[in-house]
């Protein structure tokens, strides 16, 4: 388990922990465009899902994406690439968490290559049952279960 609970104890400070593998997925032919590359929108959706893992854990509840602060496509993604999504928390506020997500592709199993294909910074806000922002400092500072 990561040291996430200790970094969440000081909500105003940026946690100092390494990136964490939060998701793996292999794109399929239905995810490709007419050129055979994977749709950028499909990759963006996967990054949003992966990016929400740590904020949901930190806030111990529901989160919603409020901003995509930066999104960079570095290399095309192909059908059959194994994508690994690594997330790290950049900032924790009173109701929000900003996350950096890096995506690497493992490709060509006969002659394996690993390349960074995408990176992004996203901000999530903790929300209550009515969808309103909620502070989470009390929940984040209690000991992890």
N, C-alpha and C positions, 0 to 999 in steps of 0.2 A: 504494500500500500504506500502511496506517496505521502509526503509530509504536508499535504494540503491543509489538514486541520490546524497545524501550527501556524501556517502562513495566513489563514483566515482569521486568526486571533487578533490581528491588528488591521481592521478594515481600511484605515486611511492610508496604509503603506502598501507599496507594490510588493507582492510576495517574491521571495528569492528561491524559486525551485525550478528545476529543469523541465523541459517539455515532457509531456506524457502522451503515450500512444492511447488515443481515445476511440479509434475506429479503423476498420479495414474493410475494403470493398473492391470487387472486381467489376468494372463496367462491361456491359453486354452489348450485343449488336443493336438492340432497340434504343440504346443510349447514344448512338452515333449519328452524325449528320451525313449529308450526301457525299462528303469528301472522305468519310471513314474515320474522322476524328470524333472524339466524344464531345457532345454539346457543352459549351461553356456554362450554360444555365444548369445543366445536370451537375456539373462539378460544383457550382456555387451552392446548390441545394445541399450537396453532401458536406461541404465546408460548414454551412450553417448548422446542420445537424451535429457535426463533430464539435464545432465551437461551443455548442450549448451544454455539453457534458459537464465541464468543470463549473460553469456558473450555476447550473442546477444543483450540483453537489455542494457548492459553497453556500448558496442561499437556502438550501434545504427546501426547495419548492419550485414552483412554476416560474419560468423566465420567458421573456419574449425578446426577439431581436429588435433593437431600436436603431442601429446604425451599422453599415458596412463602411468602415473608415478608410479601408484600402483593400484592393483586390488585384493581385498581379498574376497573370498567366505567364509562366516562364517557358514551358515546353508543351507541345500537344500531348494529349492522352489518347491512347489507342485501346481498342477492344482487347481484353486479355491482360492488360497491365494490372498488377496488384497494387492498389493505392493504399498507402498508410497515412493516416491523419494524426499529426502530433499537435497538441495544444499546450500553451503556457499562458498563465494569467499575467497580464501587464499592469492592470490597475483594479483596485477594489474601492468602490465608493459607498455611499450610504444605501443606495438602491441599485447600483449598477456594477457590472463587472466587464472589463475589456479584456479580450482574449486574442492572442496571436495564434494562427493556425498555419502549419506548414504541411504540404502534401508531397509525398515522394512516391514515385512509381518504380516498382520492380518489374523489369521487362526482359524479354528474350531469355527464357529459361536455359537454352542451350549455351548461351554465352551471357550470363547474368549481368545486368546493368541496373544501377539505382540512380535515379535522377530526381531532383526537386522540380516539380511541375507547376506548383501553385503556392502562393502564400497570401494571407489576408489578416486584417485586423477587424474584429467585430465587437460591438458593444451590446450587452444584454441587460435588461432591467428585470428585477424580481417583481412579480405581480401577484395580487391576491385573487380570490375567486371571481371578483367582478372585473378583473383585468386592469386594476389600478396599481400604480407603483407602490411597493411596500418596502420599508426599511428591513434589513435582515441582520443587522449587526449583532443583536442578541442571539439569534440562532447560530450565526457563524462563529461566535466566540465560545459557545458551550462545547464541551468535549465531544469528540466524534464517537458515534456508536460503534 
